[in-house]
Each structure stands twice: as structure tokens, then as C-alpha cells.
Amino acid sequence: MSIDDSVVKHISKLARIQINDKDRESLKKDLNDILKFIDQLKNVDTKGINPLQNVNKQELKMREDNVNPNAEVSDLLKNAPESESHFFSVPKVIE
């Protein structure tokens, strides 16, 4: 698989970032280099190697899930790229 300009434009649209022509060429090269590296990893023999969940033998600390009933809707919607009628607006994923 090779990354071309249309894929880079699509990725920038999904990420909601603007990329100029100079950066687009650099990003395209970087993404293609990453894909080449992944292709190299496909050739590594991993038979007999158990998958890791965590390289550190450390367990996650549990914390209390606290509800904040005083949060203002307008403050929460500042994080949304789009909102409608006091709700987050997301693209339709089921047709």
C-alpha cells in the first residue's frame, strides 16, 4: 500500500487539521516510511512468543468514578467540533 495526496488530504480532514503543500509532501513520505517498516515487521518470526499486555509488571490503580452534576452544558460543548440543540453532533455512521 502506498500513501498518495488524496489519502493525506482525507487524513487531514478526519483529524480536522490543515496541511499545506510543503507539509503534505513531508507527511506523505513519513507515512510511506512507516508502512515500509510495518511490512518489515510482518516478516519477523513470532512463533512461540507470548503477547505482552504491559512491559511493566504494574497494575493500574483504581479510582472512584465521581459525577459532577454542576457541569455547565455550554462548558462541555466547547470541546465538541460541532453541536446541535445542546448535544454533541457526530457524523452518521449507519446508513
N, C-alpha and C positions, 0 to 999 in steps of 0.2 A: 504494500500500500504506500502511496506517495501523497504528501500534502501539497495541494496547489492553492492558488489565490482564493478560489471560491470557498475552500474549506476554512482558510484563515478568516475570511470575512464572516462566514457562518459562526465560527467560534467566537469572534469578537462581538457579534450580535447577541449570541446566547449569554456571554459574560457581561454584556452591556458596557463594553469598553470601546473607545475609539482608537483605531490604529492607523497611523499614516503610512504612506508607501514605503518609506525607508525602514520603519519598524516592521512592516508586514514581511519584507524580504528576509530580515533577520529572524523573525519568528518562524517563518516557513522553514528556514534552514535548521533552526533549533529543533522544531518538531520532527522533521525528517531524520535528524541525528538521533533523537530519542527512539523513533520507530526502528532505526537500524540496530540500536543497542538492544531493544526488546527482541528483535529477530535473533540476535546472538544468544540471548538468554534461552530461547526456545531449544537451542542445541545442547544445553547443559544437561548432563545425566543426573537426574534427581531420584533414581530408584533407590529405595531403602532409606531415604531421608524423611523423617517425620516433619510435618509442617509446624512452624512456630506460631504461637499466639502472641508472645511477648518475649523479647530478648532479655528483659529484666525479670527476675523472679519476684515481682512485686505485684501485690493485689491492689485494686482500686479501692479507695476509701469511699464508703457510702455516706451520703449526706441527706439531711432532711429536705423533703420537697416542700418548700414554703410557697404559699399562694399570697399574691399581693393584690387584694381587692381594690386598692386605692389607685391603681394604674389608670391613667387617662387614655382614652381611645385615641385621641389626637397624637399623643406622645408615642404610642405604639405604632401607629400608622406612618410615622416619619421614617420607619425602617423599610416600608414597602415601596417597591418601584412604582406600583400602581395600586390605587384603592378606589372603591366604589361603595357608596352608602355605608360608610364606617366598617367596611370589610376589606381584607386583602383581595386583590383581583389577580388571578393567575390564568395562564393560557389554558384553553380547553385541551384535554389530553385524550378524551374518548369521543369518537365521532358517532 
